[in-house]
Amino acid sequence: MLLFLTSFLLLYGGLHAYGFFKAKAALSLTPPIAILLAVFMVIVVLTPVIVHFLENSELIGLSRFSAYVGYTWMALIFLFFVGGIIIDAYNLITRLMEFVLGGHLSSLYPSTRLQFFLPFGLSLLVVMYGFIENSHIRIEKLTIPTSSIPASVGTLKIAQISDVHLGLLVGETKLKRILDLVSAQNPDVLVSTGDLVDGEICKNDRMVEILRGISPPLGKFAVTGNHEYYAGVDRAVKCMQEGGFKVLQGESVDLGGMIHIAGVDDPTAKSFHRFNGITEKSLLSGIAAQNGSANPRQFVLLLKHQPRIDRETVGLYDLQLSGHTHKGQIFPFSLLIKLAFPQDAGLLKLTQGSNIYISRGTGTWGPPLRFLAPPEITIIELVHAPEKPAFEEG
C-alpha cells in the first residue's frame, strides 16, 4: 500500500507539474499568483490522503465535499495532460518537418495561450459530459441456452452488479437507483462481482437498509474485490452480509440442482495475509466431481472480481463473471487498462465450453464520471434448451 501510494503521488504530482508550467507560460503568472496555484496543486495532489483522514475522523460532510472536488479535478488534469501531450507531439513533428525541409513553418505553431486553453477547454467539456454519461446506467443482456435449466422453469435470470464502490461519492441516492433498475428486471438471483464496498458504508445504517430492500427469490451472492480489503475486509464482509448477501470466499452454493454459484476471494487477500488456502482450481474441481454424476449436468457460474483467466480451471465452469476494469472509466485511460487486461469488457469465449463476461462496472472509483465507458447492470438469462449451443450476446 505504501509503495502504491508513493508511486501514485509521484505520478499525480508529475501531471500537476506539467499543468503548472503550461499555465505559467500561457498566462504569464505573477509570483504571488504562481505561488497560490502551486499551493492549490499540492493540496489537490494530496486529496486522496486528506479525504481518507477526514473520513476516518468522521467528518463525513467535509470529506465528501473534498472528494467530489478533488476527484473531479483528477479527471480534469488527466484529460488536460493528454491533450497537452498531443499538442506537444504536433509541435515536435512540425519542428522535425522544419529540419528536414529546411524551411520555416512558424505559422503552423499554435500560440502558447492556445496550447493551454484548447486542451483545458476540451477537458472541461469532457468532464461535463462525463457526469451525464455516468448518470445513465445501461442494461446489458446476455442469453445462454443450456440444458441444465428444466423446461418447467424455462428461464433463470441473474443480475450482475460490479464495482459499485459504495462510499462517499456513490451514496444512498445512487444505490437506490441501481437497485430499482435491478428490481425492474425481476431477477431470480443478484450477484456482486467485487468492490461493492469502498469506505465507511458500514457506519451508514441507511445504506445497509437499502441493500436489504431487494430480495430475489433465489438469493444474493457476492465476492470480495481489492477495495473491500482497502476499506477493511472484516467490516466490508460484515456490511455485505447485513445487506443480505452471502459472501463467497472460496465457497459454492447449489441452487435447486440447476446451477452452482462459486466465488473466490480477490488476490489482494494474499497481500493482506488473509488468503484462506482455497484455490480456484480446488473449488471448481470439487464441483466438477459432483457434476460428473449429475444428470443433467449443472451450470457452473464463477464469480471472480478480476478478469484474469486461470488456464488450469478453463473447462471447469460455464461462465465467469468479473469486473474490476471499469473499461478504463475515462477514455483514454482505457488504453492503459488494456495493457493489463486485453479483454476489458464484454463477452470472451474461451475453450472447453468456458466463457467470461466482464462488466464495465455499475459505479465509479475516484472521479464521479465516465467517458466512453457507460455504467452497466448485466442481466444473464439461462434459457432451457435440449442441448447447449454457443452463447449469444444481446
Secondary structure, DSSP 4 states (H G I P E B T S, - for coil): -HHHHHHHHHHHHHHHHHHHHHHHHHHT--HHHHHHHHHHHHHHHTHHHHHHHHHHTT-HHHHHHHHHHHHHHHHHHHHHHHHHHHHHHHHHHHHHHHHHHTS--GGGSPPHHHHHHHHHHHHHHHHHHHHHHHH--EEEEEEEEETTS-TTT-EEEEEEE----BSSSS-HHHHHHHHHHHHHT--SEEEEES--B-SSGGG-HHHHHHHHT---TT-EEEE--HHHHHH-HHHHHHHHHHTTPEE-SSEEEEETTTEEEEE---THHHHTT---S--HHHHHHHHHHHHHT-SSPPEEEEE-SS----TTTTTS-SEEEE--SGGGSBTTHHHHHHHH-SS-SEEEE-STT-EEEE---SS-SSSS--BS---EEEEEEEEE-SS----EE-
